[in-house]
Amino acid sequence: MTDLHNVESLVLEHLRHIRARVDQIADDVGDLKLRMSSVENGIVQMRRDVLQADETDIRQQITLDKLAARVERIEHRLDLVETPH
């Protein structure tokens, strides 16, 4: 009976060790999930920032195009436009 008791004790010891490692792995996975969520949120914010910068660039280009057209009209009205030779 002593051998059986020793085997049972050894099995229980291994099971406790396995359980502790599984718990540790579960905690690590939980931490990784939180960190991954944080990274994903950062990427989303960066995409928003890039999109906002693109929109600003587009608005500025439209403004420049309008100003160039106005300058061209003013030059025509004042006969400041040089004709090609």
Secondary structure, DSSP 8 states (H G I E B T S, - for coil): -HHHHHHHHHHHHHHHHHHHHHHHHHHHHHHHHHHHHHHHHHHHHHHHHHHHHHHHHHHHHHHHHHHHHHHHHHHHHTT------
